[in-house]
Amino acid sequence: MKLRINQSSIRIRLGKQDIQELKEQRQVKNELLFPGGQKLIYQLEIGASFHASFDKKRLNVTIPEKESNNWLNSDKLAIETKLSRKGKGELVLFIEKDLHDL
C-alpha cells in the first residue's frame, strides 16, 4: 500500500496483495518506521461511511462497505470522495488500484 499526502488530499494506492487483504480482513495497514523508533501507522478499512482521522501516530481512512464492494469486485480503478473540514475546505480521499501491480 502506498500513501501520498498533501495539504488537501490523501491518496492510497493498493497493490494486488493489499486488495486481497482488504477483501478478506476488511482492512489493510502499513507502518513507516523512523530513525529513533517512532512509527506512523496508516490503515484503510471497510466501515459504515467515508471517514479520515489522525490520532497521535495513526492515520485511519474508512470507506463504506457498499462502495468498497462495488470497487473491489469491478474494473473500476478508483474511489474519490470529499470530506468537509468544518469551515476549512475539503479533504479529498483517493483510493486507487495500482495498475503496475495488477
DSSP file (Angstrom, degrees, kcal/mol; ACC not computed):
  #  RESIDUE AA STRUCTURE BP1 BP2  ACC     N-H-->O    O-->H-N    N-H-->O    O-->H-N    TCO  KAPPA ALPHA  PHI   PSI    X-CA   Y-CA   Z-CA
    1    1 A M              0   0    0      0, 0.0     2,-0.4     0, 0.0    13,-0.2   0.000 360.0 360.0 360.0 132.0    0.0    0.0    0.0
    2    2 A K  E     -A   13   0A   0     11,-2.7    11,-2.4     2,-0.0     2,-0.4  -0.868 360.0-157.7-110.3 143.9    1.3    3.4   -1.0
    3    3 A L  E     +A   12   0A   0     -2,-0.4     2,-0.4     9,-0.2     9,-0.2  -0.976  10.8 179.5-125.1 130.9    0.4    6.6    0.7
    4    4 A R  E     -A   11   0A   0      7,-2.5     7,-3.1    -2,-0.4     2,-0.4  -1.000   8.6-177.5-129.4 133.8    0.6   10.2   -0.6
    5    5 A I  E     +A   10   0A   0     -2,-0.4     2,-0.2     5,-0.2     5,-0.2  -0.983   9.3 160.5-131.3 139.0   -0.4   13.2    1.4
    6    6 A N  E >   -A    9   0A   0      3,-2.2     3,-0.5    -2,-0.4    -2,-0.0  -0.770  59.2 -70.9-138.1-166.9   -0.6   16.9    0.6
    7    7 A Q  T 3  S+     0   0    0     -2,-0.2     3,-0.1     1,-0.2    -2,-0.0   0.791 127.6  16.0 -60.0 -30.7   -2.4   19.9    2.1
    8    8 A S  T 3  S+     0   0    0      1,-0.1    84,-2.8    83,-0.1     2,-0.3   0.265 118.2  54.3-132.2  13.6   -5.8   18.9    0.9
    9    9 A S  E <   -Ab   6  92A   0     -3,-0.5    -3,-2.2    82,-0.2     2,-0.4  -1.000  47.8-156.8-151.4 153.5   -5.7   15.2   -0.1
   10   10 A I  E     -Ab   5  93A   0     82,-2.6    84,-2.6    -2,-0.3     2,-0.5  -0.999  17.9-168.4-123.6 127.1   -4.9   11.7    0.9
   11   11 A R  E     -Ab   4  94A   0     -7,-3.1    -7,-2.5    -2,-0.4     2,-0.5  -0.975   3.2-173.8-120.7 123.9   -4.1    9.2   -1.8
   12   12 A I  E     -Ab   3  95A   0     82,-2.9    84,-3.1    -2,-0.5     2,-0.5  -0.975   4.3-165.8-118.1 127.0   -3.9    5.5   -1.1
   13   13 A R  E     -Ab   2  96A   0    -11,-2.4   -11,-2.7    -2,-0.5     2,-0.4  -0.958   7.7-156.5-117.1 125.3   -2.8    3.1   -3.8
   14   14 A L  E     - b   0  97A   0     82,-3.2    84,-3.1    -2,-0.5    87,-0.2  -0.844   1.4-150.7-106.9 134.3   -3.3   -0.6   -3.3
   15   15 A G     >  -     0   0    0     -2,-0.4     4,-2.4    82,-0.2     5,-0.2  -0.314  42.0 -88.1 -85.7 178.5   -1.5   -3.5   -5.0
   16   16 A K  H  > S+     0   0    0     85,-0.6     4,-2.1     1,-0.2     5,-0.2   0.895 128.4  47.7 -57.0 -45.4   -2.9   -6.9   -5.7
   17   17 A Q  H  > S+     0   0    0      1,-0.2     4,-2.3     2,-0.2    -1,-0.2   0.886 111.1  51.6 -65.8 -39.4   -1.9   -8.3   -2.3
   18   18 A D  H  > S+     0   0    0      2,-0.2     4,-2.5     1,-0.2    -2,-0.2   0.904 108.8  51.0 -63.6 -41.5   -3.4   -5.3   -0.5
   19   19 A I  H  X S+     0   0    0     -4,-2.4     4,-2.2     2,-0.2    -2,-0.2   0.917 110.3  49.1 -62.7 -43.7   -6.7   -5.6   -2.4
   20   20 A Q  H  X S+     0   0    0     -4,-2.1     4,-2.4     1,-0.2     5,-0.2   0.912 111.5  49.5 -62.3 -42.7   -6.9   -9.3   -1.4
   21   21 A E  H  X S+     0   0    0     -4,-2.3     4,-3.2     1,-0.2     6,-0.6   0.902 109.8  51.2 -63.3 -41.3   -6.2   -8.4    2.2
   22   22 A L  H  X S+     0   0    0     -4,-2.5     4,-1.4     1,-0.2    -1,-0.2   0.901 111.5  48.3 -62.8 -41.1   -8.8   -5.7    2.2
   23   23 A K  H  < S+     0   0    0     -4,-2.2    -2,-0.2    -5,-0.2    -1,-0.2   0.924 120.9  35.5 -62.5 -45.7  -11.4   -8.2    0.8
   24   24 A E  H  < S+     0   0    0     -4,-2.4    -2,-0.2    -5,-0.2    -3,-0.2   0.879 132.7  23.9 -80.7 -40.1  -10.5  -10.9    3.3
   25   25 A Q  H  < S-     0   0    0     -4,-3.2    -3,-0.2     2,-0.2    -2,-0.2   0.458  93.8-126.3-110.1  -3.1   -9.8   -8.9    6.5
   26   26 A R  S  < S+     0   0    0     -4,-1.4    20,-2.6    -5,-0.4     2,-0.3   0.603  85.4  59.1  66.0  12.8  -11.8   -5.7    5.8
   27   27 A Q  E     -D   45   0B   0     -6,-0.6     2,-0.3    18,-0.2    -2,-0.2  -0.978  56.8-166.4-161.5 156.1   -8.6   -3.7    6.5
   28   28 A V  E     +D   44   0B   0     16,-2.4    16,-2.7    -2,-0.3     2,-0.3  -0.984  17.9 177.3-143.4 137.8   -5.1   -3.3    5.3
   29   29 A K  E     -D   43   0B   0     -2,-0.3     2,-0.3    14,-0.2    14,-0.2  -0.979  11.8-170.5-144.5 157.2   -2.3   -1.4    7.1
   30   30 A N  E     -D   42   0B   0     12,-2.4    12,-2.3    -2,-0.3     2,-0.4  -0.900  14.1-139.3-136.7 164.8    1.3   -0.5    6.9
   31   31 A E  E     -D   41   0B   0     -2,-0.3     2,-0.6    10,-0.2    10,-0.2  -0.989   1.6-153.7-129.1 139.8    3.9    1.1    9.2
   32   32 A L  E     -D   40   0B   0      8,-2.7     8,-2.3    -2,-0.4     2,-0.5  -0.963  18.4-153.7-109.6 114.5    6.6    3.6    8.4
   33   33 A L  E     -D   39   0B   0     -2,-0.6     6,-0.2     6,-0.2     5,-0.1  -0.779   8.2-158.0 -94.2 128.3    9.4    3.3   10.9
   34   34 A F    >   -     0   0    0      4,-3.4     3,-2.0    -2,-0.5     2,-0.1  -0.666  33.1 -89.1 -99.5 155.7   11.5    6.4   11.6
   35   35 A P  T 3  S+     0   0    0      0, 0.0     3,-0.3     0, 0.0    -1,-0.1  -0.422 118.3  41.2 -56.5 138.2   15.1    6.6   12.9
   36   36 A G  T 3  S-     0   0    0      1,-0.2    -3,-0.0    -2,-0.1     0, 0.0   0.295 127.4 -85.2  99.0  -9.0   14.7    6.8   16.7
   37   37 A G  S <  S+     0   0    0     -3,-2.0    -1,-0.2     1,-0.3     2,-0.0   0.287  84.7 134.3  98.0 -12.1   11.9    4.2   16.8
   38   38 A Q        -     0   0    0     -3,-0.3    -4,-3.4    -5,-0.1     2,-0.3  -0.363  34.9-164.8 -69.0 154.2    8.9    6.3   16.1
   39   39 A K  E     -D   33   0B   0     -6,-0.2     2,-0.5     2,-0.0    -6,-0.2  -0.995  20.5-144.6-142.5 150.9    6.4    5.0   13.6
   40   40 A L  E     -D   32   0B   0     -8,-2.3    -8,-2.7    -2,-0.3     2,-0.5  -0.965  18.6-158.7-109.8 123.2    3.5    6.2   11.6
   41   41 A I  E     -De  31  58B   0     16,-3.0    18,-3.0    -2,-0.5     2,-0.4  -0.889   8.5-172.5-102.2 129.5    0.7    3.6   11.1
   42   42 A Y  E     -De  30  59B   0    -12,-2.3   -12,-2.4    -2,-0.5     2,-0.4  -0.990   7.2-179.4-126.8 136.3   -1.6    4.1    8.2
   43   43 A Q  E     -De  29  60B   0     16,-2.5    18,-2.7    -2,-0.4     2,-0.4  -0.981  20.7-160.6-139.9 140.0   -4.7    2.0    7.7
   44   44 A L  E     +De  28  61B   0    -16,-2.7   -16,-2.4    -2,-0.4     2,-0.3  -0.983  26.3 171.8-116.4 131.6   -7.6    1.6    5.2
   45   45 A E  E     -De  27  62B   0     16,-2.4    18,-2.4    -2,-0.4     2,-0.5  -0.951  34.9-115.7-139.9 160.1  -10.6   -0.2    6.4
   46   46 A I  E     + e   0  63B   0    -20,-2.6     2,-0.2    -2,-0.3    16,-0.0  -0.823  53.1 135.9 -93.9 130.6  -14.2   -1.0    5.4
   47   47 A G  E     - e   0  64B   0     16,-2.6    18,-1.7    -2,-0.5     3,-0.1  -0.567  64.5 -63.0-148.3-149.6  -16.8    0.5    7.6
   48   48 A A  S    S-     0   0    0     16,-0.2     2,-0.3    -2,-0.2    18,-0.1   0.785 103.7  -6.0 -85.9 -29.8  -20.1    2.4    7.7
   49   49 A S  S    S-     0   0    0     14,-0.1     2,-0.3    15,-0.1    -1,-0.1  -0.940  85.7 -70.0-155.5 171.5  -19.1    5.6    5.9
   50   50 A F        +     0   0    0     -2,-0.3     2,-0.3    13,-0.1    13,-0.2  -0.555  62.9 155.1 -69.5 135.5  -16.3    7.6    4.4
   51   51 A H  E     -F   62   0B   0     11,-1.9    11,-3.0    -2,-0.3     2,-0.4  -0.979  26.9-167.7-160.9 147.9  -14.1    8.9    7.2
   52   52 A A  E     +F   61   0B   0     -2,-0.3     2,-0.3     9,-0.2     9,-0.2  -0.994  16.9 164.9-140.0 137.1  -10.5   10.0    7.8
   53   53 A S  E     -F   60   0B   0      7,-2.4     7,-2.8    -2,-0.4     2,-0.4  -0.984  22.2-154.7-148.3 157.9   -8.8   10.6   11.2
   54   54 A F  E     +F   59   0B   0     -2,-0.3     2,-0.4     5,-0.2     5,-0.2  -0.993  12.6 177.8-135.5 127.9   -5.4   11.1   12.7
   55   55 A D  E >   -F   58   0B   0      3,-2.3     2,-2.1    -2,-0.4     3,-1.6  -0.908  62.6 -60.7-136.4 106.1   -4.6   10.3   16.3
   56   56 A K  T 3  S-     0   0    0     -2,-0.4     3,-0.0     1,-0.3    -2,-0.0  -0.342 127.7  -4.5  59.2 -76.8   -1.0   10.7   17.5
   57   57 A K  T 3  S+     0   0    0     -2,-2.1   -16,-3.0   -17,-0.1     2,-0.5   0.240 116.3  86.7-129.8  12.9    0.7    8.2   15.2
   58   58 A R  E <   -eF  41  55B   0     -3,-1.6    -3,-2.3   -18,-0.2     2,-0.6  -0.968  49.3-165.6-126.5 125.8   -2.2    6.6   13.3
   59   59 A L  E     -eF  42  54B   0    -18,-3.0   -16,-2.5    -2,-0.5     2,-0.5  -0.937  17.6-171.6-102.2 123.3   -3.8    7.7   10.1
   60   60 A N  E     -eF  43  53B   0     -7,-2.8    -7,-2.4    -2,-0.6     2,-0.4  -0.971   9.4-175.4-123.3 127.3   -7.1    5.9    9.5
   61   61 A V  E     -eF  44  52B   0    -18,-2.7   -16,-2.4    -2,-0.5     2,-0.4  -0.981   7.5-165.8-120.7 132.2   -9.2    6.0    6.4
   62   62 A T  E     -eF  45  51B   0    -11,-3.0   -11,-1.9    -2,-0.4   -16,-0.2  -0.946   4.6-168.6-120.1 137.8  -12.6    4.3    6.2
   63   63 A I  E     -e   46   0B   0    -18,-2.4   -16,-2.6    -2,-0.4   -13,-0.1  -0.956  33.4-101.6-121.3 145.4  -14.6    3.5    3.1
   64   64 A P  E  >  -e   47   0B   0      0, 0.0     4,-2.7     0, 0.0   -16,-0.2  -0.292  26.5-122.1 -68.0 149.6  -18.3    2.3    3.2
   65   65 A E  H  > S+     0   0    0    -18,-1.7     4,-2.8     1,-0.2     5,-0.2   0.901 109.3  50.0 -58.2 -46.8  -18.9   -1.3    2.6
   66   66 A K  H  > S+     0   0    0      1,-0.2     4,-2.1     2,-0.2    -1,-0.2   0.937 114.1  45.1 -60.5 -47.5  -21.3   -0.9   -0.4
   67   67 A E  H  > S+     0   0    0      1,-0.2     4,-2.0     2,-0.2    -1,-0.2   0.904 114.2  49.3 -62.4 -42.5  -18.8    1.4   -2.2
   68   68 A S  H  X S+     0   0    0     -4,-2.7     4,-3.5     2,-0.2     5,-0.3   0.906 109.6  50.7 -66.8 -41.2  -15.9   -0.8   -1.4
   69   69 A N  H  X S+     0   0    0     -4,-2.8     4,-1.8    -5,-0.2    -1,-0.2   0.925 111.0  48.6 -62.2 -44.3  -17.6   -4.0   -2.6
   70   70 A N  H  < S+     0   0    0     -4,-2.1     6,-0.3    -5,-0.2    -1,-0.2   0.902 118.4  41.1 -60.9 -41.0  -18.6   -2.3   -5.9
   71   71 A W  H >< S+     0   0    0     -4,-2.0     3,-1.3    -5,-0.2    -2,-0.2   0.930 114.0  49.3 -74.0 -47.7  -15.0   -1.1   -6.4
   72   72 A L  H 3< S+     0   0    0     -4,-3.5    -2,-0.2     1,-0.3    -1,-0.2   0.813 114.1  46.0 -64.0 -31.3  -13.1   -4.2   -5.2
   73   73 A N  T 3< S+     0   0    0     -4,-1.8    -1,-0.3    -5,-0.3     2,-0.3  -0.006 109.9  59.5-104.8  29.0  -15.2   -6.5   -7.4
   74   74 A S  S <  S-     0   0    0     -3,-1.3    -3,-0.0     2,-0.2    -4,-0.0  -0.826  89.2-104.2-141.4 179.6  -15.0   -4.5  -10.6
   75   75 A D  S    S+     0   0    0     -2,-0.3    -4,-0.1     2,-0.0     2,-0.1   0.415  75.5 127.4 -87.5   0.3  -12.6   -3.0  -13.1
   76   76 A K        -     0   0    0     -6,-0.3    -2,-0.2     1,-0.1     3,-0.1  -0.379  48.1-157.8 -59.3 132.2  -13.2    0.4  -11.6
   77   77 A L        +     0   0    0      1,-0.1    20,-2.4    19,-0.1     2,-0.3   0.771  59.3  19.4 -88.4 -27.4   -9.8    1.9  -10.8
   78   78 A A  E     -C   96   0A   0     18,-0.2     2,-0.4   -65,-0.0    18,-0.2  -0.970  48.4-148.8-148.1 156.8  -10.5    4.5   -8.1
   79   79 A I  E     -C   95   0A   0     16,-2.5    16,-2.7    -2,-0.3     2,-0.4  -0.984  24.1-176.0-118.3 135.0  -12.9    5.8   -5.5
   80   80 A E  E     +C   94   0A   0     -2,-0.4     2,-0.3    14,-0.2    14,-0.2  -0.999   9.9 157.4-134.0 136.7  -12.9    9.5   -4.8
   81   81 A T  E     -C   93   0A   0     12,-1.9    12,-3.0    -2,-0.4     2,-0.4  -0.970  29.9-131.3-149.2 164.2  -14.8   11.5   -2.2
   82   82 A K  E     -C   92   0A   0     -2,-0.3     2,-0.4    10,-0.2    10,-0.2  -0.973  14.6-159.8-122.6 134.3  -14.5   14.8   -0.4
   83   83 A L  E     -C   91   0A   0      8,-3.0     8,-3.1    -2,-0.4     2,-0.1  -0.937  23.5-118.2-114.0 133.7  -14.9   15.3    3.3
   84   84 A S  E     -C   90   0A   0     -2,-0.4     6,-0.2     6,-0.2     5,-0.0  -0.431  12.8-158.5 -68.7 140.1  -15.7   18.6    4.9
   85   85 A R        -     0   0    0      4,-2.7     3,-0.3    -2,-0.1    -1,-0.1  -0.107  49.2-103.0-109.4  33.8  -13.1   20.1    7.2
   86   86 A K  S    S-     0   0    0      1,-0.2     4,-0.1     2,-0.1    -2,-0.0   0.934  92.5 -20.3  47.9  72.7  -15.7   22.3    9.0
   87   87 A G  S    S+     0   0    0      2,-0.2    -1,-0.2     1,-0.0     3,-0.1   0.439 123.5  88.7  84.1   0.0  -15.0   25.8    7.5
   88   88 A K  S    S-     0   0    0      1,-0.5     2,-0.1    -3,-0.3    -2,-0.1  -0.098  97.5-102.9-120.7  34.0  -11.5   24.9    6.3
   89   89 A G        -     0   0    0      2,-0.0    -4,-2.7    -5,-0.0    -1,-0.5  -0.435  55.0 -50.1  82.2-156.3  -12.3   23.5    2.9
   90   90 A E  E     - C   0  84A   0     -6,-0.2     2,-0.6    -2,-0.1    -6,-0.2  -0.884  31.8-138.5-123.8 151.0  -12.4   19.9    2.0
   91   91 A L  E     - C   0  83A   0     -8,-3.1    -8,-3.0    -2,-0.3     2,-0.5  -0.949  25.0-147.1-104.0 122.7  -10.2   16.9    2.3
   92   92 A V  E     -bC   9  82A   0    -84,-2.8   -82,-2.6    -2,-0.6     2,-0.5  -0.787   8.0-158.4 -94.8 130.6  -10.1   14.8   -0.8
   93   93 A L  E     -bC  10  81A   0    -12,-3.0   -12,-1.9    -2,-0.5     2,-0.5  -0.938   8.3-174.9-108.6 126.9   -9.7   11.0   -0.5
   94   94 A F  E     -bC  11  80A   0    -84,-2.6   -82,-2.9    -2,-0.5     2,-0.5  -0.989   2.2-175.9-117.7 123.7   -8.4    9.0   -3.4
   95   95 A I  E     +bC  12  79A   0    -16,-2.7   -16,-2.5    -2,-0.5     2,-0.3  -0.986  19.3 177.6-119.0 120.7   -8.4    5.2   -3.1
   96   96 A E  E     -bC  13  78A   0    -84,-3.1   -82,-3.2    -2,-0.5     2,-0.4  -0.874  33.7-125.5-129.4 152.9   -6.8    3.5   -6.1
   97   97 A K  E     -b   14   0A   0    -20,-2.4     2,-0.8    -2,-0.3   -82,-0.2  -0.822  36.3-120.8 -89.3 135.5   -5.8    0.2   -7.6
   98   98 A D    >   -     0   0    0    -84,-3.1     3,-1.5    -2,-0.4     4,-0.4  -0.700  19.3-160.5 -81.2 109.8   -2.1    0.2   -8.6
   99   99 A L  G >  S+     0   0    0     -2,-0.8     3,-0.8     1,-0.3    -1,-0.2   0.804  88.8  58.6 -61.4 -30.8   -2.1   -0.7  -12.3
  100  100 A H  G 3  S+     0   0    0      1,-0.2    -1,-0.3     2,-0.1   -85,-0.1   0.632 109.9  43.7 -75.3 -12.2    1.5   -1.7  -12.2
  101  101 A D  G <         0   0    0     -3,-1.5   -85,-0.6   -87,-0.2    -1,-0.2   0.337 360.0 360.0-114.5   4.9    0.7   -4.4   -9.6
  102  102 A L    <         0   0    0     -3,-0.8    -2,-0.1    -4,-0.4    -1,-0.1   0.461 360.0 360.0 -93.2 360.0   -2.5   -5.9  -11.0
